[in-house]
Amino acid sequence: MNATATTKTPLNEKEVWTETEFVEVTGISRQTLRKLRNSGQLGFLRVGDSVRYARKHLDEFIRKNERKLA
């Protein structure tokens, strides 16, 4: 018997997220996510009519917005 198991990659291990997944991973609201994207503060990918967010976009956003501790 040859059973093929399909396993989903945990969201925190993915490299590219949908808007819904990104909101779930980061905990920010969909409205805030769209504001960040539309203002150019958060990068994104367009795949056809869909918007995707890559881990590199999140990493860049965090790096740019990190507050330095005194």
N, C-alpha and C positions, 0 to 999 in steps of 0.2 A: 504494500500500500504506500503510495507516494503522496503524502499530504503537504500542501504548500501553505505555510503560515504567513499571513500578512500582518505585519506589525507597523503601527503608526509611530513616527518619530515624535518624541515628546516636544511640545512647543518650545521649551527653553533650549532645545538642541538644534532647532531648525536654523537655516541660514536665511531664508526668505519667508515672510509672513504676509497673509492677507490683512486687510484692515481689522477685521474681527479678531484674528489671532494676535495682532500687534497690541490691540487694546487689552486683550486678556493677559498677555505676557507683561506689559508695562504697568497696567493698572490705571492708565490715563483714560479720560473720556474720549469718545469718538469725536466730539466737538473740538476738544483741545488738539487731538491728532490732526484734524483737518485744518485748524488754524496754523499749526506748526508747519504743515506741508505747504499751505497756500502762501505763507509768509516767507518761505524759503529757508526756514530754520531747520527743517528735517528733510533729508533727501528721500527720494522714492524712485521706483521703477514703474514704467507703464508697460503692461503686457496686453496689447490690444486695447480694449476698453477698461481693463482692470488695473488697479493700482496695487503695487506690492512694496513692501518695506524690507530691506536687507539688513542683516545684523550689522554690517558696516555703517549703515545710516544711523542706527541707534548708537553705536560706539562713537561715531563722529559727533553726534548731538551731545552725548554725555561729556566727551572730552572738551567741547567748546563751552559747555555750561557748568563745568566743575568750578566750585568755589575753592580758592586756595585758603587753607587754614593758616592763621597767623602763628 
